[in-house]
C-alpha cells in the first residue's frame, strides 16, 4: 500500500464525473490535488469541496502552449493522471468530421501533449507516476464507436509503449480501461449499457489500481473478460458477433 499523505498529483480532466470522484478519493487519503480542465469556475468549486489541499489550474489539452504553461504553474508533482476525454456516438452515415477530429485531439492528442511535457521531467529526476485512461472500447473496433474507440486504442498503445521504455526506471506508468461509467458522456448513449458503473465506484477501482504494482487494469472485471476473449477471436467470428 502506497503512503499517499503529502503526495502531489496533477489530475487532468477533473471538473466532473469520474475526475471529480477521483479527486475526492485522492484528497481523502492526504494527496494534494492540482485540478485541471477548461472550466476554471468548476475547478475552483471542486477545490473548495475537497477535504485536503487542492488548487485549480485551468488547462486546454488541445493546446501544447496551454499544457506547457499549466505544467509550469503546477510545478513539481509525484504523479499525473490523465482523464480528459470527449465522446460522441455516431454511425458511419452520420459521421461528423469535426467531432471525430476533436475526439482524436483531446483523448489521444491531449495525452500525448501531457506525456511530451511531463515524461522528460520524470525521467530526469528518475521518479514519477503516470496514469492513462484507455477504454474497453479500445481493444477492438465496435459499432457506433468510430472516432472514440480509435482514440482510446491510441492511448492504450501510448501507455504500453511508455511502460515498455520506462519499466526499469523510477518512473511508473499505469493504464486503466473502464467500461461504461455514468457521466455526461455516456448520457449520450441511447442503448442499454451493461455493467454501468457510478463514478465513485470507478474512482475506487482506479485508486486501487494505483496502489498495485501491475501495469493495466480493465474493469468491470466480468465485462472486461468479453473484450479479452474478443482479442483472440478470428475476424470472421468477431465481426459476425458484434454486428
C-alpha positions, 0 to 999 in steps of 0.5 A, spaced: 500 500 500 502 506 497 503 512 503 499 517 499 499 523 505 503 529 502 503 526 495 502 531 489 498 529 483 496 533 477 489 530 475 487 532 468 480 532 466 477 533 473 471 538 473 466 532 473 464 525 473 469 520 474 475 526 475 471 529 480 470 522 484 477 521 483 479 527 486 475 526 492 478 519 493 485 522 492 484 528 497 481 523 502 487 519 503 492 526 504 494 527 496 494 534 494 490 535 488 492 540 482 485 540 478 485 541 471 480 542 465 477 548 461 472 550 466 476 554 471 469 556 475 468 548 476 475 547 478 475 552 483 468 549 486 471 542 486 477 545 490 473 548 495 469 541 496 475 537 497 477 535 504 485 536 503 489 541 499 487 542 492 488 548 487 485 549 480 489 550 474 485 551 468 488 547 462 486 546 454 489 539 452 488 541 445 493 546 446 501 544 447 502 552 449 496 551 454 499 544 457 506 547 457 504 553 461 499 549 466 505 544 467 509 550 469 504 553 474 503 546 477 510 545 478 513 539 481 508 533 482 509 525 484 504 523 479 499 525 473 493 522 471 490 523 465 482 523 464 480 528 459 476 525 454 470 527 449 465 522 446 460 522 441 456 516 438 455 516 431 454 511 425 458 511 419 452 515 415 452 520 420 459 521 421 461 528 423 468 530 421 469 535 426 467 531 432 471 525 430 477 530 429 476 533 436 475 526 439 482 524 436 485 531 439 483 531 446 483 523 448 489 521 444 492 528 442 491 531 449 495 525 452 500 525 448 501 533 449 501 531 457 506 525 456 511 530 451 511 535 457 511 531 463 515 524 461 522 528 460 521 531 467 520 524 470 525 521 467 530 526 469 529 526 476 528 518 475 521 518 479 514 519 477 507 516 476 503 516 470 496 514 469 492 513 462 485 512 461 484 507 455 477 504 454 474 497 453 472 500 447 479 500 445 481 493 444 477 492 438 473 496 433 465 496 435 459 499 432 457 506 433 464 507 436 468 510 430 472 516 432 472 514 440 474 507 440 480 509 435 482 514 440 482 510 446 486 504 442 491 510 441 492 511 448 492 504 450 498 503 445 501 510 448 501 507 455 504 500 453 509 503 449 511 508 455 511 502 460 515 498 455 521 504 455 520 506 462 519 499 466 526 499 469 526 506 471 523 510 477 518 512 473 511 508 473 506 508 468 499 505 469 493 504 464 486 503 466 480 501 461 473 502 464 467 500 461 461 504 461 461 509 467 455 514 468 457 521 466 455 526 461 458 522 456 455 516 456 448 520 457 449 520 450 448 513 449 441 511 447 442 503 448 442 499 454 449 499 457 451 493 461 455 493 467 454 501 468 458 503 473 457 510 478 463 514 478 465 513 485 465 506 484 470 507 478 474 512 482 475 506 487 477 501 482 482 506 479 485 508 486 486 501 487 489 500 481 494 505 483 496 502 489 498 495 485 504 494 482 501 491 475 501 495 469 493 495 466 487 494 469 480 493 465 474 493 469 468 491 470 472 485 471 466 480 468 465 485 462 472 486 461 473 478 460 468 479 453 473 484 450 479 479 452 476 473 449 474 478 443 482 479 442 483 472 440 477 471 436 478 470 428 475 476 424 470 472 421 467 470 428 468 477 431 465 481 426 459 476 425 458 477 433 458 484 434 454 486 428 
